[in-house]
Amino acid sequence: MNFASFTIVLSLVLLVSALGKLRRQESVVAAMRGVGVPDPWLPRLAWVEIAGASGLLLGLAYRPLGIAAGAGVFLYFCGAVVFHLRANDRKGLIAPSVLAVTALLATLLTVRNT
């Protein structure tokens, strides 16, 4: 898989995640409450994911933006990992950990292809 495909897949995952937050899907809201995320944060977090996905996609044409967006998405999911660790939610820790590593890899691949 080349770095563009990798970036596109990560962006789609971010957009699906944001949509769940914006639509306040029951499973998403329950998971967020379970780790201590306040309800008013949901739309804000969704817009951060949308911004990250947009930055990653635009970064395919302008690499510095893609690098910045990838780093931001990585930090976003590091924050999610912290929330899961604080809540002792080991089962829920997998998804944000995988997405943090994926964002880091997307960023590194973008840097390498600059």
C-alpha positions as semicolon CSV with decimal commas, in nm:
position;residue;x (nm);y (nm);z (nm)
1;M;0,000;0,000;0,000
2;N;0,148;0,334;-0,098
3;F;0,136;0,637;0,127
4;A;-0,155;0,798;-0,062
5;S;-0,377;0,492;-0,015
6;F;-0,275;0,474;0,349
7;T;-0,366;0,840;0,397
8;I;-0,701;0,802;0,220
9;V;-0,800;0,503;0,436
10;L;-0,706;0,689;0,756
11;S;-0,906;0,992;0,641
12;L;-1,213;0,777;0,576
13;V;-1,185;0,622;0,922
14;L;-1,166;0,971;1,073
15;L;-1,472;1,084;0,880
16;V;-1,675;0,780;0,987
17;S;-1,572;0,838;1,348
18;A;-1,669;1,205;1,324
19;L;-2,005;1,115;1,175
20;G;-2,078;0,886;1,470
21;K;-2,005;1,169;1,710
22;L;-2,209;1,427;1,517
23;R;-2,505;1,189;1,488
24;R;-2,464;1,100;1,854
25;Q;-2,478;0,729;1,783
26;E;-2,569;0,547;2,100
27;S;-2,260;0,324;2,101
28;V;-2,029;0,620;2,042
29;V;-2,189;0,833;2,314
30;A;-2,178;0,542;2,561
31;A;-1,812;0,473;2,486
32;M;-1,718;0,839;2,525
33;R;-1,909;0,873;2,852
34;G;-1,747;0,551;2,973
35;V;-1,402;0,707;2,957
36;G;-1,510;1,042;3,100
37;V;-1,550;1,257;2,790
38;P;-1,812;1,528;2,857
39;D;-2,105;1,535;2,614
40;P;-2,035;1,891;2,493
41;W;-1,697;1,771;2,366
42;L;-1,849;1,533;2,108
43;P;-1,911;1,785;1,829
44;R;-1,578;1,955;1,896
45;L;-1,394;1,624;1,874
46;A;-1,584;1,540;1,556
47;W;-1,474;1,867;1,396
48;V;-1,114;1,798;1,499
49;E;-1,140;1,462;1,320
50;I;-1,291;1,628;1,013
51;A;-1,012;1,887;1,013
52;G;-0,754;1,609;1,046
53;A;-0,905;1,410;0,760
54;S;-0,923;1,722;0,543
55;G;-0,564;1,813;0,622
56;L;-0,445;1,464;0,542
57;L;-0,627;1,462;0,208
58;L;-0,512;1,813;0,112
59;G;-0,166;1,708;0,224
60;L;-0,152;1,468;-0,070
61;A;-0,110;1,781;-0,286
62;Y;0,074;2,001;-0,034
63;R;0,294;1,778;0,180
64;P;0,367;2,022;0,466
65;L;-0,006;2,036;0,540
66;G;-0,026;1,657;0,535
67;I;0,264;1,632;0,777
68;A;0,105;1,883;1,015
69;A;-0,234;1,712;0,992
70;G;-0,081;1,369;1,049
71;A;0,102;1,494;1,357
72;G;-0,221;1,650;1,485
73;V;-0,418;1,329;1,430
74;F;-0,144;1,136;1,608
75;L;-0,168;1,369;1,909
76;Y;-0,549;1,351;1,902
77;F;-0,538;0,973;1,935
78;C;-0,264;0,991;2,199
79;G;-0,516;1,196;2,399
80;A;-0,777;0,927;2,340
81;V;-0,533;0,664;2,467
82;V;-0,479;0,869;2,783
83;F;-0,856;0,887;2,845
84;H;-0,888;0,510;2,805
85;L;-0,593;0,446;3,037
86;R;-0,733;0,681;3,302
87;A;-1,066;0,500;3,284
88;N;-0,886;0,162;3,301
89;D;-1,065;0,070;2,976
90;R;-0,824;-0,185;2,834
91;K;-1,078;-0,320;2,584
92;G;-1,144;0,026;2,442
93;L;-0,773;0,106;2,430
94;I;-0,711;-0,095;2,113
95;A;-0,884;0,131;1,857
96;P;-0,722;0,462;1,958
97;S;-0,383;0,292;1,994
98;V;-0,405;0,146;1,643
99;L;-0,522;0,480;1,503
100;A;-0,239;0,666;1,679
101;V;0,016;0,429;1,525
102;T;-0,159;0,456;1,188
103;A;-0,146;0,837;1,202
104;L;0,221;0,823;1,297
105;L;0,294;0,592;1,004
106;A;0,097;0,814;0,764
107;T;0,299;1,113;0,884
108;L;0,630;0,933;0,851
109;L;0,540;0,807;0,503
110;T;0,446;1,158;0,400
111;V;0,778;1,292;0,531
112;R;0,967;1,018;0,347
113;N;0,788;1,096;0,020
114;T;0,849;1,469;0,044
